[in-house]
Amino acid sequence: MKPFSKHLLVASVLAACSTTAAADTFSIEEIATADNFRSSFPRDMNEQGFIVGISSFPTNVDIDLSQLTAAQLASLGITDIEEVEELTPAQYEFIVNSLAANTNNNFLQKPIAPYQAFLYDGMTLPVSFFNEPEDVSTITYLNSINGANTAVGMGYGAYKPVDFTYTDSEGDEQTNTFYVRDYISRGVWYQDGQTATVAPPEQSILGGESAIMDVNDSGLAAGYASIGVSPGAATTIESCTPEEDSESIQTRPVEVCASELWLELHNATANNIAPILYYSRSNYSSRRSIYDIRGYLWQLDANGEVISSTELGTLTERREEDQSDFSSYAYAVNNNGIAVGQSYTYHPERGAIRMPAIFVDGEAIAVTESDEYFWGSANDINDNNRAVGYLTATRAGNLRNTGFYYDVDSATMETLPGFFNGSSTVPSDINNNGLVVGTGEIEPTLSTTRRRVGFLYDTAAENAEFINLNDAIACDSPYFIVDARAVTDSGEIVASALKTEEYVDGNGETQTREVSVTIKMDPIEGELNNCREEENKVERSGASFGGIPLAGLSLLGFFITLSRRRQHKNIKKS
C-alpha cells in the first residue's frame, strides 16, 4: 500500500472513531488485533504509520487431548477424552498455557506457540516465516521496521516428531515420540511477503540461535547470534549419552536432553542480583543459553541477503572459572552504524551480570562503571548518538530500574527523573528530537508490585516532566496505557494499552477480562487532562521488569530483559 493512501485511511479512521476532547494532547486509533488472537503488543512504528509487533494467545488452536498427561486431564476434570465435545474457555486457556512453546518442558507433547508476529499497513496481517504457516508450534516476532518498510525479527524453529527406541531394564523395547526442532531460532528479514534468514556462525547443537532486533535505513541490521557452545553446557550435553560401560539407559535423544538444558537456562532467573543475596530470589530473567552469544551487525542487501557481518565484543572477558555462557546482544543501531544493547560483565559482589553496552567499531563500551548498579540495558539510540536504557539497583529492599540518557560523543550519562524518586522506569525509544517513551511506575509504595503507565519525556526541554500518557488522552477513554514502545520524529507514539472486553464462560454467563491492544497516538493541540478517577485506574501487576514471557502483559518483561530495539530511521528510527 502506498504511503499516501495509508495516511488517507488513517485520517478517515480517526475522523470516524477516535476518542478525543478539546483538552487532549493525543488522539487515539486502536489497531485491530490479528484474527484468532486475544491480545497484541506493538514493537515499532515508522513514519508511514506501519506498525510491527506480536499477537498473543491464539484462540483457535485445535487441541489434541491425547497429548495431555493424566495429571493435566485430571486438573481439567476430564476422565474420558472421548466424552469431551467442547472445551470450556477456562479449559482451553489452561491447555494453551500449559503447552506454551519455550515454557513447557515435556518434550513428549507438541508445544503451542503463544505468540505470532503481525504487520499493520492499514490492515493487521499475521506474518508467518519459514513456509510453515499452519504449524502452531512456531513462535515468530517482528521487532523493527525502517523507512523503506523493511521489517526484521526472529522465529523459533517448529517442533517436529522424532521417534526414539530403547531397551528398558526388563529387556523390552520401548518407543516414544518426542518433539524437537531443527534449530532454536533464526533472525528474519521481511518485506512485501518475502523473507530471508540470517544463520548463526555456530549451529552444532540444536541448530544454533540468531535474532535481528533492528535495521537502519541503509539495511544495516543489529541482533545477536550463537558463536560457540558454552563450557558448562558442553560438559552437560556430553553426559546426555551414557558411556559404553555404563549401566545407565538412554531413554531420550541427545537433542531432547540438550533442549531440556536450553529451556532450563532460557527460563532461569538472575538470583545473583536478588535484593538480599542468598535469602531472596530475583524476578529478573537471566535468559541464558547453551551457547555463547555475540551481538552482531549484518549489512543486508535489497533481498535481505548478508553482504558482510561484524561480531561485537563483550564488556570484559569471561573469567576462567566461569563455565556459563558469556554473551553480548545488540538491540538497536542508528544511521551512523553505532549499536546499543547489553553485555555480560562482572560485579565485585554479584558475579556475572548483564549491563548496558554501546558498540562502536565492534568494541563494547560501558555507560557506567558504578558498582551501585548490577543489571541494565541500552534499548535505543537516535541519529544524534544519544542512547536510552535502564540500570537496576536495590531501592528500599526491592530491585528498581532507573532510566538513563547517554551521549555517545561526549561519553556522558545522566539518569532520568521518573515519576518520583524510586519509580522503576524503563525507556524504550528515543527519536531524533530527544523525545523518550517507555514505561514507569506511578505508585510510591513499598510493594514489589506497583502500577505502571506509559510515559513521554522531552530530554531537550527545560524543566521537563514525565508525562503519564493516560493524562494526555480523553478522560472517558476505554484505554489504560501501560507501555509506550516507539515515538516517531513527528511525535506519533505506538503503545500497549489495556481495555476490558466481554466473553462467555463455560456456564454461558457473560464475564469481563482485560486484554492488551495496540494503539497509535497522534499529537493534537491541547493540554494534559489529569482527570483520571481512581476507579478508572487499572491495577497492574508485574512492575518488576526483566520478566519471563507468559501470556498477557508479562510479555513486556521479556522485551525489557531481552530488550530491544530498533533504530531511528528518519522517523523515530534512530
C-alpha positions in Angstrom: 0.0 0.0 0.0 1.3 3.4 -0.9 2.2 5.7 2.0 -0.2 8.5 0.8 -3.2 6.1 0.7 -2.2 4.8 4.1 -2.4 8.4 5.5 -5.9 8.8 3.9 -7.0 5.6 5.6 -5.7 6.7 9.0 -7.4 10.1 8.6 -10.7 8.5 7.8 -10.5 6.1 10.7 -9.6 8.9 13.1 -12.4 11.0 11.9 -14.9 8.2 12.4 -13.9 6.8 15.7 -11.1 8.5 17.6 -11.9 9.4 21.2 -10.7 12.9 21.5 -11.6 16.0 23.5 -10.6 19.6 23.1 -8.1 19.4 26.0 -6.4 16.2 24.9 -2.8 16.2 23.6 -3.2 12.9 21.7 -6.0 11.3 19.7 -6.1 7.5 19.6 -6.6 4.9 16.9 -6.9 1.3 18.1 -5.0 -1.1 15.8 -7.1 -4.2 15.3 -5.7 -7.3 16.9 -4.9 -10.1 14.4 -7.7 -12.6 13.8 -7.8 -15.5 16.2 -5.6 -13.8 18.8 -6.7 -12.3 22.1 -4.1 -9.5 22.6 -1.4 -7.6 20.8 1.9 -5.9 21.7 3.5 -3.3 19.4 7.2 -3.3 18.9 7.9 -0.5 16.4 6.3 2.1 14.1 7.8 4.0 11.2 7.0 7.5 9.8 4.5 6.0 7.3 2.5 4.6 10.2 3.4 1.0 9.5 3.5 -1.0 12.8 5.1 -4.3 13.7 4.5 -6.3 16.8 3.4 -9.6 18.4 -0.1 -11.1 18.7 -0.6 -13.0 21.9 -2.7 -16.0 23.0 -4.1 -17.9 19.9 -7.8 -18.5 20.3 -8.4 -21.2 17.6 -5.9 -23.9 18.1 -7.1 -27.5 17.5 -6.4 -29.2 20.8 -5.4 -32.9 20.8 -6.4 -34.1 24.2 -4.4 -37.3 23.8 -1.3 -35.2 24.1 -2.1 -34.2 27.7 -0.8 -36.1 30.7 -3.2 -37.8 33.2 -2.4 -35.1 35.7 -3.3 -32.4 33.3 -6.6 -34.1 32.3 -7.5 -34.6 36.0 -6.9 -30.9 36.7 -9.3 -30.1 34.0 -11.9 -32.5 35.4 -11.6 -34.8 32.3 -11.8 -38.5 32.9 -12.5 -39.7 29.4 -11.4 -37.7 26.4 -13.9 -39.4 24.2 -16.7 -37.8 26.1 -15.4 -34.3 25.6 -17.4 -32.5 22.9 -16.3 -28.9 23.6 -13.7 -27.3 25.9 -14.8 -24.5 28.2 -12.9 -21.2 27.8 -11.1 -22.0 31.1 -10.1 -25.5 30.0 -8.8 -24.1 26.6 -6.8 -21.4 28.3 -5.3 -23.9 30.7 -4.2 -26.2 27.9 -2.7 -23.4 25.7 -0.7 -22.0 28.6 0.4 -25.5 29.7 1.7 -26.4 26.3 3.3 -23.0 25.5 6.5 -23.3 23.5 9.6 -22.2 25.3 7.8 -22.8 28.6 6.6 -26.4 28.5 9.4 -28.8 29.4 7.6 -32.0 28.4 9.0 -32.9 25.0 6.5 -35.7 24.6 3.9 -33.0 24.0 3.9 -30.8 20.9 4.1 -27.2 22.1 1.7 -24.4 21.1 3.2 -21.1 20.1 1.8 -18.3 22.3 2.9 -15.5 20.0 2.9 -14.7 16.3 4.3 -11.6 14.5 2.0 -9.1 12.9 2.4 -6.2 10.5 -0.1 -3.3 10.3 -0.1 -1.4 7.0 -3.7 -0.3 7.1 -4.8 -3.8 7.9 -3.4 -6.1 10.6 -1.8 -9.0 9.0 -0.3 -12.1 10.7 3.2 -12.8 9.5 4.4 -16.4 9.1 8.0 -17.4 8.5 9.8 -20.5 7.2 6.8 -21.5 4.9 5.1 -23.3 7.9 2.1 -21.1 8.4 -0.1 -24.0 9.7 2.4 -25.1 12.3 1.0 -24.0 15.7 4.4 -24.6 17.4 6.4 -21.8 15.6 6.9 -18.6 17.6 7.6 -15.5 15.5 8.4 -11.9 16.4 8.8 -8.7 14.3 10.9 -6.2 16.2 11.6 -3.2 14.0 10.6 -1.6 10.7 12.5 1.1 8.9 11.6 3.9 6.5 11.6 1.6 3.5 9.0 -0.7 5.3 11.6 -3.4 5.8 10.8 -5.3 8.9 13.1 -7.6 10.9 12.6 -10.0 13.7 13.2 -13.7 14.6 11.4 -17.0 14.5 11.9 -20.1 16.6 12.1 -23.5 14.9 8.9 -25.6 14.5 8.7 -28.7 16.7 8.8 -32.0 14.7 8.2 -35.6 15.9 11.2 -37.8 16.4 10.7 -41.5 17.4 13.3 -42.9 19.8 13.6 -46.6 20.7 15.5 -48.0 23.6 15.7 -51.3 25.6 14.5 -50.9 29.1 15.8 -52.7 32.2 13.5 -55.7 31.6 14.9 -56.2 28.1 11.8 -54.9 26.4 11.9 -52.4 23.5 10.2 -49.0 24.2 9.4 -46.4 21.6 8.5 -42.8 22.4 7.7 -39.9 20.1 9.5 -36.7 21.2 9.1 -33.2 19.7 12.3 -31.4 18.8 13.2 -28.6 16.4 15.9 -28.3 13.8 17.2 -25.0 15.2 16.5 -22.8 18.2 15.9 -19.5 16.3 16.8 -17.5 13.2 17.0 -13.8 12.6 14.5 -12.8 9.9 14.3 -10.1 7.3 10.8 -9.4 5.9 9.4 -7.2 3.1 6.3 -7.4 0.9 5.7 -11.0 1.9 9.3 -12.1 1.1 11.6 -13.4 3.8 15.3 -14.1 4.3 17.1 -15.5 7.3 20.4 -14.9 9.0 22.2 -18.1 10.1 24.4 -18.1 13.2 28.1 -19.0 13.0 27.7 -21.9 15.4 24.9 -24.5 14.8 26.4 -27.7 16.2 23.8 -28.3 19.0 20.1 -27.7 18.3 21.0 -25.7 15.2 22.1 -22.6 17.0 20.2 -19.3 17.5 20.1 -15.9 16.0 17.8 -12.8 16.0 17.5 -9.5 14.3 16.4 -6.7 16.6 16.7 -3.6 14.4 17.5 -2.3 10.9 18.5 1.2 9.8 17.8 3.0 6.6 20.9 1.6 4.8 20.0 -2.0 5.6 22.4 -2.4 8.5 20.8 -4.9 10.9 21.6 -5.4 14.6 21.0 -8.5 16.6 22.8 -11.5 18.0 23.9 -15.0 17.1 25.5 -18.1 18.7 29.3 -18.4 18.3 30.1 -21.5 20.3 28.7 -23.9 23.0 29.5 -22.7 26.5 31.9 -24.8 28.5 29.3 -25.8 31.1 26.7 -26.7 28.5 29.3 -28.7 26.5 30.0 -30.8 29.6 26.3 -31.4 30.4 25.4 -32.3 26.9 28.3 -34.7 26.6 26.8 -36.6 29.6 23.5 -37.0 27.8 25.0 -40.1 26.2 26.0 -42.8 28.7 29.5 -44.2 28.5 29.7 -47.6 26.8 30.5 -49.4 30.0 27.8 -47.6 31.9 24.7 -49.3 33.2 22.6 -46.2 32.6 19.9 -46.4 29.9 19.5 -43.6 27.4 15.8 -43.0 27.3 15.7 -39.9 25.1 17.6 -38.5 22.1 20.6 -36.2 22.8 18.6 -33.4 21.1 15.9 -33.7 23.8 18.5 -33.7 26.6 20.1 -30.6 25.1 16.7 -29.0 24.7 15.8 -29.6 28.3 19.1 -27.8 29.3 18.4 -24.9 26.9 14.9 -24.4 28.2 16.1 -24.5 31.8 18.7 -21.9 31.1 16.3 -19.8 28.9 13.8 -19.6 31.8 16.3 -19.2 34.6 16.2 -16.1 36.9 19.1 -13.9 37.8 19.2 -14.8 41.5 22.6 -13.3 42.0 21.1 -9.9 41.7 18.4 -10.6 44.3 17.9 -7.7 46.8 19.2 -9.8 49.7 21.7 -12.2 48.5 21.2 -15.9 49.4 17.9 -15.1 51.1 15.7 -13.9 48.3 15.0 -14.6 44.6 15.2 -12.2 41.7 12.3 -11.8 39.3 14.6 -10.8 36.5 15.1 -13.4 33.9 18.7 -14.1 33.1 17.6 -15.7 29.8 20.8 -17.7 29.4 21.7 -20.2 26.7 23.7 -23.3 26.0 25.6 -21.0 23.6 27.9 -18.1 24.0 26.1 -15.3 22.1 27.6 -12.2 20.5 25.9 -9.1 19.3 26.1 -8.8 15.5 25.8 -6.2 12.8 24.8 -7.5 9.4 24.8 -5.5 6.2 21.9 -6.7 4.2 21.1 -6.2 0.5 17.7 -5.3 -1.0 16.7 -9.0 -0.8 17.8 -9.5 2.8 20.9 -11.4 2.0 24.0 -10.8 4.1 26.7 -8.8 2.4 29.1 -8.5 5.4 28.9 -9.0 9.1 30.6 -7.7 12.3 30.9 -9.6 15.5 30.5 -7.3 18.5 32.5 -7.7 21.7 31.7 -8.0 25.4 32.4 -5.5 28.2 35.1 -7.8 29.6 36.5 -11.3 29.1 35.0 -14.4 30.6 36.8 -15.5 33.8 38.5 -18.8 33.7 36.3 -20.3 36.4 33.1 -19.2 34.8 31.6 -22.1 32.9 28.3 -20.4 31.9 27.6 -18.7 28.6 29.2 -15.3 28.4 27.4 -13.1 25.8 26.6 -9.7 24.3 23.4 -8.6 22.5 22.7 -5.7 20.0 19.2 -4.3 20.2 19.3 -1.1 18.1 21.5 0.6 15.5 21.4 4.1 14.2 22.1 5.5 10.8 25.7 6.2 11.9 26.3 2.5 12.5 26.5 2.7 16.3 24.7 -0.1 18.1 23.4 -0.4 21.6 22.4 -3.4 23.8 23.7 -5.5 26.6 26.8 -7.4 27.6 27.7 -9.7 30.4 30.4 -8.4 32.7 31.2 -8.9 36.4 30.1 -7.2 39.6 32.5 -7.3 42.5 29.8 -8.8 44.8 27.1 -10.2 42.4 29.2 -12.1 39.9 28.2 -12.3 36.2 25.6 -9.5 35.3 24.1 -8.0 32.2 24.9 -4.3 31.8 24.2 -1.7 29.1 26.7 -1.6 26.2 27.4 0.8 23.4 29.0 -0.8 20.4 31.4 1.4 18.4 33.6 -0.3 15.7 32.8 -3.6 17.2 34.0 -2.7 20.7 31.7 -2.8 23.7 31.7 0.4 25.8 30.1 0.6 29.3 27.8 3.5 30.1 28.8 3.4 33.7 31.4 1.6 35.9 29.5 2.2 39.2 29.0 -0.8 41.4 25.7 0.7 42.5 24.1 -1.0 39.5 24.0 -4.7 38.7 21.8 -5.1 35.7 20.6 -3.0 32.8 20.3 -2.5 29.1 20.7 0.2 26.4 17.5 0.0 24.4 17.7 2.5 21.7 19.9 5.2 20.0 19.0 8.1 17.8 20.9 9.6 14.9 22.4 12.3 17.2 24.2 9.4 19.0 22.0 9.7 22.2 21.1 6.4 23.7 18.5 5.5 26.3 18.1 2.5 28.6 17.8 1.4 32.2 20.0 0.5 35.1 19.0 -1.7 38.0 19.8 -1.2 41.7 18.3 -2.0 45.1 15.9 0.6 46.4 14.1 0.1 49.7 14.8 -3.6 49.6 13.5 -4.1 46.1 15.0 -4.2 42.6 14.1 -1.0 40.8 15.0 0.3 37.3 16.4 3.8 36.7 16.2 5.2 33.2 19.3 6.8 31.7 20.3 9.0 28.8 23.8 8.5 27.4 25.6 10.9 25.0 28.0 8.7 22.9 30.0 11.6 21.6 30.8 13.1 25.0 30.7 9.7 26.8 28.4 11.2 29.5 25.4 9.6 31.2 22.6 11.1 33.2 19.7 9.4 34.9 16.1 10.2 34.1 13.9 11.5 36.9 11.0 9.2 36.6 7.6 9.9 38.1 9.1 10.0 41.6 12.2 9.1 43.4 12.5 5.3 43.2 10.0 4.9 40.4 11.1 1.9 38.3 11.5 3.3 34.8 12.4 1.7 31.5 12.8 3.9 28.4 12.1 2.0 25.1 12.7 4.6 22.4 14.2 8.0 21.7 13.5 10.0 18.5 15.8 12.4 16.8 14.2 15.4 18.6 15.1 13.9 22.0 11.6 12.6 22.9 11.8 9.5 25.0 9.0 7.0 25.6 8.7 3.9 27.8 7.0 2.6 30.9 7.3 3.7 34.6 5.7 3.1 38.0 3.4 5.8 39.4 2.7 4.4 42.9 5.3 5.3 45.6 4.6 2.3 47.7 6.9 -0.3 49.3 5.3 -3.1 47.4 7.3 -5.2 44.9 4.4 -4.8 42.5 3.4 -1.3 41.6 1.1 0.1 38.9 2.9 1.3 35.8 2.0 3.5 32.9 3.3 4.6 29.5 5.3 7.8 29.7 6.7 10.6 27.4 9.7 12.7 28.4 11.4 15.5 26.4 15.1 15.5 27.1 15.6 18.7 25.0 13.1 20.8 27.1 13.9 22.9 30.1 12.3 21.8 33.3 10.9 18.7 31.5 8.5 16.5 33.4 7.5 12.9 33.0 4.1 12.8 31.3 1.7 10.0 32.1 0.2 9.3 28.7 -3.1 8.4 30.4 -3.4 12.1 31.2 -2.8 13.0 27.6 -6.0 11.3 26.3 -9.7 11.7 26.8 -11.0 11.2 30.4 -13.6 8.7 29.1 -11.2 6.7 27.1 -11.6 2.9 27.4 -7.8 2.5 27.3 -5.2 2.4 30.1 -1.8 2.9 28.6 0.9 0.8 30.3 3.8 1.0 27.9 4.9 3.3 25.1 7.0 1.4 22.7 8.1 3.8 19.9 7.9 7.5 19.0 8.4 8.9 15.5 10.2 12.2 14.7 6.7 13.7 14.0 5.7 12.8 17.6 3.4 9.9 16.9 3.5 7.1 19.5 2.6 3.5 19.4 1.8 2.0 22.8 0.3 -1.0 24.6 -2.9 -0.4 26.4 -5.4 -2.4 28.5 -9.1 -2.4 27.8 -12.0 -4.5 29.1 -13.8 -7.0 26.9 -16.7 -9.4 27.4 -16.7 -13.1 26.9 -19.0 -16.0 27.7 -17.7 -18.5 30.2 -18.3 -22.3 30.4 -21.6 -21.8 32.2 -22.9 -19.5 29.4 -22.6 -16.4 31.6 -21.1 -13.1 30.4 -17.8 -12.2 32.1 -15.2 -9.5 31.6 -11.4 -9.6 31.3 -8.6 -7.3 30.4 -6.8 -7.6 27.1 -3.8 -5.8 25.7 -4.3 -3.8 22.5 -2.0 -1.8 20.3 -2.9 1.9 20.0 -1.5 4.6 17.8 -1.4 8.1 19.4 -1.4 11.2 17.2 -0.4 14.6 18.7 -3.1 17.3 18.6 -3.4 20.8 20.1 -4.5 20.6 23.8 -3.4 20.3 27.4 -2.9 17.5 29.8 -6.2 16.4 31.4 -5.1 15.0 34.8 -8.6 13.8 35.2 -8.4 10.1 35.8 -10.6 8.9 38.6 -9.2 6.1 40.9 -11.9 3.7 39.6 -10.7 4.2 36.1 -7.1 3.2 37.0 -6.3 -0.4 36.3 -4.3 -2.1 39.0 -1.3 -3.5 37.3 0.8 -6.5 38.4 4.4 -7.2 37.3 6.2 -3.9 38.0 9.3 -6.0 38.0 11.0 -5.9 34.7 13.3 -8.4 33.2 10.4 -10.8 33.0 9.6 -14.2 31.7 7.3 -14.1 28.7 3.9 -15.6 29.7 0.5 -14.9 28.2 -0.6 -11.3 28.8 1.4 -8.2 29.8 4.3 -10.1 31.2 5.4 -10.3 27.6 6.6 -6.8 28.3 9.1 -8.1 30.8 10.7 -10.3 28.1 11.3 -7.2 25.9 12.8 -5.3 28.8 15.3 -8.0 29.6 15.9 -9.3 26.1 15.4 -5.6 25.4 15.2 -4.0 22.1 15.3 -2.3 19.8 15.4 -0.9 16.6 16.9 2.3 15.5 15.8 5.6 14.2 15.4 6.0 10.6 14.3 9.3 9.6 11.3 8.8 11.7 11.9 7.7 15.0 14.3 5.3 13.7 17.5 6.2 15.1 
